[in-house]
């Protein structure tokens, strides 16, 4: 869901508060940070996926 840039997942990672972290959460956060480095960004209405992430 993160690679498809589901807005709910992106919002949770950007603005959410971690109550309980697992290894899976760590991998998800690493993947999110990598997408941000590649150019993942938000507009007023959607999440823009970097062209090299697909």
C-alpha positions in Angstrom: 0.0 0.0 0.0 2.9 2.4 0.6 4.4 1.8 -2.9 1.0 2.8 -4.3 1.1 5.8 -2.1 -2.2 5.2 -0.3 -2.9 8.6 1.3 -4.0 7.0 4.5 -0.7 5.2 5.0 1.3 8.3 4.1 -0.7 10.5 6.5 -0.2 8.0 9.3 3.5 7.9 8.7 3.9 11.6 8.4 1.5 12.8 11.2 0.8 9.8 13.4 2.2 9.0 16.8 3.8 5.6 17.3 2.3 3.7 20.2 3.9 0.3 19.5 6.6 -0.3 17.0 7.5 -3.7 15.4 10.1 -4.8 12.9 7.5 -4.5 10.2 6.9 -0.9 11.2 10.6 -0.2 11.0 10.8 -1.6 7.4 7.7 0.4 6.4 9.3 3.6 7.8 12.6 2.9 6.0 10.7 2.4 2.7 8.7 5.6 3.3 11.9 7.6 4.0 13.5 6.2 0.8 10.4 7.3 -1.2 10.7 10.7 0.4 14.3 11.0 -0.7 13.3 10.0 -4.2 10.7 12.7 -4.4 7.5 11.5 -2.8 5.4 14.6 -2.2 1.9 15.8 -1.4 -0.3 18.2 -3.3 -3.5 19.7 -2.0 -5.4 16.7 -3.3 -3.1 13.7 -3.7 0.2 12.0 -3.1 2.7 12.2 -6.0 4.8 9.1 -6.5 8.4 9.5 -7.7 8.7 8.3 -11.3 11.5 5.8 -10.4 9.5 4.2 -7.6 7.1 2.3 -9.9 
